[in-house]
Every structure is written in C-alpha cells, then in structure tokens.
Amino acid sequence: MSIKLDPRIRRAINRIKDRSLRRKILNFLSDLSVEVEGKQYSGLPLDETPASRSYHHSYPGGLIDHILSTINIALALCDSVEKVYGGMVDRDLVIGGIILHDIMKPLTYEKKSDGSYRNSPLGERIDHLTLLVSEMLKRNFPLRLIHVVVASHGQAGPISPKTVEALICHIADDADSKMNGEVLNAAKYLIKEATGESWDKMDSKTAFKILAWKTEGGWNGLKSKIEVLKQEGCWATK
C-alpha cells in the first residue's frame, strides 16, 4: 500500500543523519503491505491507525501521535545520557527505532462499525513485531536497529534491551504509553462524573483539554465547556 507520508513523520525521519538509513526507512514507509501465502495485506491507512486497540492512543491517528511523542521523550533521555552521565548514544538508531517499532500495526488492526478496533485477520495470527522484523531482515536493515525494535517491549517482549539505544527507546515507549493511557482514562472519568454520560471515542488533545478545564474551572467550568462541545457537534457518546 503506497502511502502519503505525514509531514511530521517525514521531518522526524529527516533528523536521521545517515543517508542510507534515512532512505531505507522512507522506502519502508512508502509501502507497508506484506505478502503471505500469495495474499497481499495492506491494512488501515497509517494516519487513521491507533497505537493500541483500547489502552493508549486508541483513536484514529493515535499511532502517529505516539511515534512523535515518544521521539520527544527519547531525545530528552539522549540528552541526559550524554550531558549528565557522559555516555554516548547513536541518535539515528533511537529515532529510526521509534519510527519503526509500531509501524506494522496498521496491518494488525481493523475498525469495527461502532468505531472501536479489533485484530485484523492477519493480526489474529501474527503480531506487529514479528511482521516488522521479518520485513527488516528482508530489506537488509542494520542488526543494531533491528535489536532496538525487537527490544522495544522490554522484559515483556521477545528480548530485553542490550544496548543504550534499545533501552532508551523502550523507556520512552513505555512512558508515553502509560502517560497517554492515564490521561485518556482520567478524562473519561471526569466526563462521566460531570455529565453522567460516557464519551469513549476521545483523542489525546481533547483529553488534555478536559483535564485542564477541570483544573481551571472546577466541575462547573468543565460542564460549561462540555456544553460548548455538544453545541459544536464534537460530542460522541457510547
């Protein structure tokens, strides 16, 4: 499936200094389809894919939000390693690993009629990391980058991080996932408490606004903001 790359992702890729690696990643993202037993699988458009089905970034475009936020966190960790601890980090591997670590999820999810997500027929049989690693091996990616991807789930994955770059990517991925999941859950709780209604289809930007509205205006301020959302047609209950 040939895709039009989100300009924010393209800018992130352009931060990779190694031209060969940068080109490999751009070529990879230009066609995320895979062939299994003669059948071609393409999946959801990248810009409509969640980063998970229900835990974190579980909304259209969530995957791109997760990648961009995780890069920010990881680069801050790179600064700490280099400037505070005097260590060395290959930032190309960090950026490339984060961009790629969930990039096969569009093939493993499908959208249901109610707007929620479930595993696709391919995703029921094979996970996104296995798909990704098989394709990276086919396309002759560097082993050090493949390790960053394989170790991105830390102790819960097939192998734990064995390099500084892999550890940074795992910690950044875990931190962003947990932060996003907590914020989405908190916003949904506040909506329920304020209105008695559920709002399950919510993106992260809206969730952070809801938390700010409650902090700034209390329950009454939150309720008034919700009324504005209803009037604007941005309210989606389940």
BELDALIN-V869183 format. One record per residue. N is the residue number from 1. RES is the residue in three letters. SS is DSSP state (2 for helix, 1 for strand, 0 for the rest). D_CENTER is the distance of its C-alpha to the mean C-alpha in whole Angstrom. Layout:
((N RES SS D_CENTER) (N RES SS D_CENTER))
This chain:
((1 MET 0 19) (2 SER 1 20) (3 ILE 0 17) (4 LYS 0 18) (5 LEU 0 15) (6 ASP 0 14) (7 PRO 2 16) (8 ARG 2 13) (9 ILE 2 12) (10 ARG 2 15) (11 ARG 2 16) (12 ALA 2 14) (13 ILE 2 15) (14 ASN 0 19) (15 ARG 0 18) (16 ILE 0 19) (17 LYS 0 23) (18 ASP 0 24) (19 ARG 2 24) (20 SER 2 24) (21 LEU 2 21) (22 ARG 2 20) (23 ARG 2 21) (24 LYS 2 20) (25 ILE 2 17) (26 LEU 2 18) (27 ASN 2 20) (28 PHE 2 17) (29 LEU 2 15) (30 SER 2 18) (31 ASP 1 18) (32 LEU 0 16) (33 SER 0 18) (34 VAL 1 20) (35 GLU 1 24) (36 VAL 1 25) (37 GLU 0 29) (38 GLY 0 29) (39 LYS 1 27) (40 GLN 1 24) (41 TYR 1 20) (42 SER 0 18) (43 GLY 0 16) (44 LEU 0 14) (45 PRO 0 14) (46 LEU 2 11) (47 ASP 2 11) (48 GLU 2 11) (49 THR 0 9) (50 PRO 0 7) (51 ALA 0 4) (52 SER 0 8) (53 ARG 0 11) (54 SER 0 12) (55 TYR 0 11) (56 HIS 0 8) (57 HIS 0 7) (58 SER 0 9) (59 TYR 0 10) (60 PRO 0 11) (61 GLY 0 9) (62 GLY 2 6) (63 LEU 2 3) (64 ILE 2 6) (65 ASP 2 6) (66 HIS 2 3) (67 ILE 2 5) (68 LEU 2 8) (69 SER 2 8) (70 THR 2 8) (71 ILE 2 10) (72 ASN 2 12) (73 ILE 2 13) (74 ALA 2 13) (75 LEU 2 16) (76 ALA 2 18) (77 LEU 2 18) (78 CYS 2 19) (79 ASP 2 22) (80 SER 2 23) (81 VAL 2 24) (82 GLU 2 26) (83 LYS 2 27) (84 VAL 2 28) (85 TYR 0 28) (86 GLY 0 30) (87 GLY 0 27) (88 MET 0 26) (89 VAL 0 22) (90 ASP 0 21) (91 ARG 2 19) (92 ASP 2 18) (93 LEU 2 17) (94 VAL 2 15) (95 ILE 2 13) (96 GLY 2 14) (97 GLY 2 12) (98 ILE 2 9) (99 ILE 2 9) (100 LEU 2 10) (101 HIS 2 9) (102 ASP 0 6) (103 ILE 0 8) (104 MET 0 11) (105 LYS 2 9) (106 PRO 2 11) (107 LEU 2 14) (108 THR 2 14) (109 TYR 1 13) (110 GLU 1 16) (111 LYS 1 17) (112 LYS 0 20) (113 SER 0 22) (114 ASP 0 22) (115 GLY 0 18) (116 SER 0 17) (117 TYR 1 15) (118 ARG 1 16) (119 ASN 1 16) (120 SER 0 18) (121 PRO 0 21) (122 LEU 0 19) (123 GLY 0 17) (124 GLU 0 20) (125 ARG 0 21) (126 ILE 0 19) (127 ASP 0 15) (128 HIS 2 12) (129 LEU 2 13) (130 THR 2 17) (131 LEU 2 16) (132 LEU 2 15) (133 VAL 2 17) (134 SER 2 20) (135 GLU 2 19) (136 MET 2 19) (137 LEU 2 22) (138 LYS 2 24) (139 ARG 0 23) (140 ASN 0 24) (141 PHE 0 21) (142 PRO 0 22) (143 LEU 2 23) (144 ARG 2 21) (145 LEU 2 18) (146 ILE 2 18) (147 HIS 2 19) (148 VAL 2 16) (149 VAL 2 13) (150 VAL 2 16) (151 ALA 0 16) (152 SER 0 12) (153 HIS 0 13) (154 GLY 2 16) (155 GLN 2 19) (156 ALA 2 17) (157 GLY 0 17) (158 PRO 0 19) (159 ILE 0 20) (160 SER 0 20) (161 PRO 0 19) (162 LYS 0 22) (163 THR 0 22) (164 VAL 2 21) (165 GLU 2 18) (166 ALA 2 17) (167 LEU 2 17) (168 ILE 2 16) (169 CYS 2 12) (170 HIS 2 13) (171 ILE 2 14) (172 ALA 2 11) (173 ASP 2 8) (174 ASP 2 11) (175 ALA 2 12) (176 ASP 2 9) (177 SER 2 8) (178 LYS 2 12) (179 MET 2 12) (180 ASN 2 10) (181 GLY 2 12) (182 GLU 2 15) (183 VAL 2 15) (184 LEU 2 14) (185 ASN 2 17) (186 ALA 2 19) (187 ALA 2 19) (188 LYS 2 20) (189 TYR 2 23) (190 LEU 2 24) (191 ILE 2 24) (192 LYS 2 26) (193 GLU 2 29) (194 ALA 2 29) (195 THR 2 30) (196 GLY 0 30) (197 GLU 0 28) (198 SER 0 24) (199 TRP 0 21) (200 ASP 0 19) (201 LYS 0 17) (202 MET 0 15) (203 ASP 0 13) (204 SER 2 12) (205 LYS 2 14) (206 THR 2 17) (207 ALA 2 16) (208 PHE 2 17) (209 LYS 2 20) (210 ILE 2 21) (211 LEU 2 21) (212 ALA 2 23) (213 TRP 2 25) (214 LYS 2 27) (215 THR 2 27) (216 GLU 2 29) (217 GLY 2 31) (218 GLY 2 31) (219 TRP 2 31) (220 ASN 2 34) (221 GLY 2 31) (222 LEU 2 28) (223 LYS 2 30) (224 SER 2 32) (225 LYS 2 28) (226 ILE 2 27) (227 GLU 2 30) (228 VAL 2 29) (229 LEU 2 26) (230 LYS 2 28) (231 GLN 2 31) (232 GLU 0 28) (233 GLY 0 27) (234 CYS 0 23) (235 TRP 0 24) (236 ALA 0 23) (237 THR 0 24) (238 LYS 0 24))
